[in-house]
């Protein structure tokens, strides 16, 4: 879409002028997927990610005085209680200057109507945790447009009183589409085509209200290797990125960005400095050990936007704390290594959003939290781990003192010895 069309669009739709406020600059990329806002603010974060359950923004039936949105002749009932709950979560952070990103997720729903309008019609009825959006049927496209326009108007427009959002991460880990972007068996080309359309629809809604808020693709660590042996259940991250970029250029390029999850190669082993990866574009995975591969990739001409690299954000990654005596030490050392790796890159990183704030009892046995959880609970915080204090010190004068003891754990004499190729 040409820039002049973006400025005419609000006039044609009868809405307020597009907000031209620049994307905010922050002192560092330090961030967190937030469960407890007060604790997150005590850590001194500048970036936060919040999950949005797209089907939960709707109700299947209409009640008196319930708000609705109509797009292309289809009317959708808005779940105002959930919207206001998101208001509170967003505002608790944005009012303190935290740059908030929303992760727009189509979770599985048991309601037949909500499933029909929100979920890709080819998605499995039983497999996958996150669904591709219904961008296929006219009603599904209208629904996705209605929901993204609602979010853009409420949280990314001029003088919003409900809290400010600066980024949308579209779906989740799409190169593992069988589990995290379920749209049925699909080739990499089919996934890229559907995903580009979904991202473009979201971007179009956002640009009606904000000139500089950002949209991001979501990908996990697999690069030239697939997460699943079946090529119809996952695809190589590099392939998906290249296909997406080519598809976007064919339809008229736009300013998409990349949200990547550089977990350690083995999720159960936080020692990412030992990951079996390479430092070139043929590496099987991208982890914190070789994140410069992404920087180099985004600098290639085929991926530039208007002559400049797209923004790169790390929006979900954490380090498992084992029950071994050195578990907490290794977890904290991994954070120190990751933070220093980012500091030593030759290109700025949009955000480094840690996952998670508190251990979750149902996360496949992983204990990624800055806090442990209380025994017998799902996600009730119990005790702070050393990583909490280390993260709090990031970017402060206390960092060098607190991070130095972890050099030996990482096999380094100085953080300047970190390999950046």
Secondary structure, 3 states (H helix, E strand, C coil): CCHHHHHHHHHHHCCCCCECCCCCCCCCCEEEECCCHHHHHHCCCCEEEEEEEHHHHEECCCCCCCCEEEECCEEEEECHHHHHHHHHHHHHHHCCCCEEEEEEEEECCCCHHHHHHHECCCCCCCCCCEECECCCCHHHHHHHHHHHHHHHHHHCCCCCCCCCCCEEEECCCHHHHHHHCECCCCCHHHHHHHHHHHHHHHHHHHHCCECCCEEEEEEECECCCCCCCCCCCCCCHHHHHHHHHHHHHHHCCCCEEEEEECCCCCCCCCCHHHCCCCCCCCCCECCHHHCHHHHHHHCCHHHCECCECCCEEEEEECCCCCCCCCHHHHHHHHHHHHHHHHHCCCCCCCCEEECCCECCCCCCCCCCCCEEECCCCCCCEEEECHHHHHHHHCCCCCHHHHHHCCCCCCCCCCHHHCCCC
